[in-house]
């Protein structure tokens, strides 16, 4: 029996519970770009939780890679220029869209925010268009 869909289901459940806890207990939306931005431009007394949150994300990834390396499969990195370019474009889009996919896609949609519904639709359609174009020109296989 193929249980890959179960990993996605449990991942979604854990993300939903986590962002709900953050909103209910701390009154904050779990938008990663906003949390990271607040680390750089923090207010007094607002830095520690942000550092621990980002550190937890990084440590969770490394822990999963160490304990269950098969989870990530064989990763084939694209050409050298694509990773920094993608990072810059994501950063620009996050700034332009006033939030990232986690903030709009997970938290905003769950709150039925019209702005987040539109932003998420644009994120997804831009991603589909980018993959189509990059495959067409042979950048992605």
C-alpha positions as CSV (number, residue, x, y, z in Angstrom):
1,X,0.0,0.0,0.0
2,X,1.4,3.4,-1.0
3,X,1.2,5.7,2.1
4,X,2.9,8.8,0.7
5,X,-0.4,10.6,0.8
6,X,-0.5,9.9,4.6
7,X,2.7,11.9,5.1
8,X,1.1,14.9,3.2
9,X,-2.1,14.6,5.3
10,X,-0.3,14.5,8.6
11,X,2.0,17.3,7.5
12,X,-1.0,19.4,6.7
13,X,-2.7,18.5,10.0
14,X,0.5,19.5,11.9
15,X,0.8,22.8,10.0
16,X,-2.9,23.6,10.7
17,X,-2.5,22.9,14.4
18,X,0.7,24.9,14.6
19,X,-0.6,28.0,13.0
20,X,-3.8,27.8,14.9
21,X,-1.9,27.6,18.2
22,X,0.3,30.6,17.2
23,X,-2.8,32.6,16.4
24,X,-4.8,31.6,19.5
25,X,-2.0,31.7,22.0
26,X,0.1,34.6,20.7
27,X,-2.3,36.5,18.4
28,X,0.2,36.3,15.6
29,X,-0.1,35.0,12.0
30,X,2.5,32.4,11.2
31,X,3.9,34.1,8.1
32,X,7.6,33.1,7.8
33,X,8.6,36.2,5.9
34,X,7.1,38.5,8.5
35,X,8.8,36.5,11.3
36,X,12.1,36.6,9.5
37,X,11.7,40.3,8.7
38,X,10.9,41.0,12.4
39,X,14.2,39.3,13.3
40,X,16.1,41.9,11.3
41,X,14.0,44.9,12.3
42,X,12.8,43.8,15.7
43,X,11.1,45.8,18.4
44,X,12.4,45.7,22.0
45,X,11.5,42.3,23.5
46,X,10.2,40.8,20.2
47,X,13.4,39.1,19.0
48,X,13.8,35.9,21.1
49,X,10.7,34.1,19.9
50,X,11.5,34.9,16.3
51,X,15.0,33.4,16.6
52,X,13.7,30.3,18.3
53,X,10.9,29.9,15.7
54,X,13.3,30.1,12.7
55,X,15.9,28.0,14.5
56,X,13.2,25.4,15.1
57,X,12.3,25.3,11.3
58,X,16.0,24.8,10.4
59,X,16.6,22.2,13.1
60,X,13.5,20.2,12.1
61,X,14.8,20.0,8.5
62,X,18.2,18.9,9.6
63,X,16.7,16.4,12.0
64,X,14.5,14.9,9.4
65,X,17.4,14.6,7.0
66,X,19.5,12.9,9.6
67,X,16.8,10.5,10.9
68,X,14.9,9.8,7.6
69,X,17.1,10.8,4.6
70,X,14.8,8.9,2.2
71,X,12.1,11.5,2.9
72,X,13.8,14.0,0.7
73,X,14.7,11.5,-2.1
74,X,17.4,12.2,-4.6
75,X,17.7,16.0,-4.9
76,X,19.2,17.2,-8.2
77,X,20.1,20.9,-8.0
78,X,19.6,23.1,-11.1
79,X,22.2,25.3,-12.7
80,X,24.2,27.6,-10.4
81,X,22.4,30.8,-11.3
82,X,18.9,29.5,-10.8
83,X,19.0,29.2,-7.0
84,X,20.1,32.8,-6.2
85,X,17.8,34.1,-8.9
86,X,14.8,32.2,-7.5
87,X,15.7,33.4,-4.0
88,X,15.7,37.0,-5.1
89,X,12.5,36.6,-7.0
90,X,10.8,35.0,-4.0
91,X,12.0,37.8,-1.8
92,X,10.8,40.5,-4.2
93,X,7.4,38.7,-4.5
94,X,7.1,38.4,-0.8
95,X,7.7,42.1,-0.4
96,X,5.4,43.0,-3.3
97,X,2.6,40.7,-2.1
98,X,2.9,41.8,1.6
99,X,3.5,38.3,2.7
100,X,4.6,34.8,1.7
101,X,2.9,31.6,0.8
102,X,2.8,30.5,4.5
103,X,1.2,33.7,5.6
104,X,-1.3,34.1,2.8
105,X,-1.7,30.4,1.8
106,X,-2.1,28.8,5.2
107,X,-3.1,31.6,7.6
108,X,-4.9,34.0,5.3
109,X,-7.0,31.4,3.5
110,X,-8.0,29.8,6.8
111,X,-9.2,33.3,7.9
112,X,-11.0,33.7,4.6
113,X,-9.0,36.9,3.8
114,X,-9.9,38.1,0.3
115,X,-6.4,39.5,-0.1
116,X,-4.9,36.2,0.8
117,X,-7.2,34.3,-1.5
118,X,-6.1,36.5,-4.4
119,X,-2.4,36.4,-3.4
120,X,-2.4,32.6,-3.2
121,X,-4.1,32.3,-6.6
122,X,-1.4,34.5,-8.0
123,X,1.3,32.6,-6.3
124,X,0.1,29.3,-7.7
125,X,-0.6,30.6,-11.2
126,X,2.8,32.3,-11.3
127,X,4.5,29.0,-10.3
128,X,2.6,27.0,-12.9
129,X,3.5,29.6,-15.6
130,X,7.2,29.6,-14.5
131,X,7.5,25.8,-14.6
132,X,5.9,25.7,-18.0
133,X,8.2,28.4,-19.4
134,X,11.4,26.9,-17.8
135,X,10.5,23.4,-19.1
136,X,9.8,24.8,-22.5
137,X,13.3,26.4,-22.7
138,X,15.0,23.3,-21.2
139,X,16.0,24.9,-17.9
140,X,14.0,22.3,-16.0
141,X,13.7,18.7,-17.0
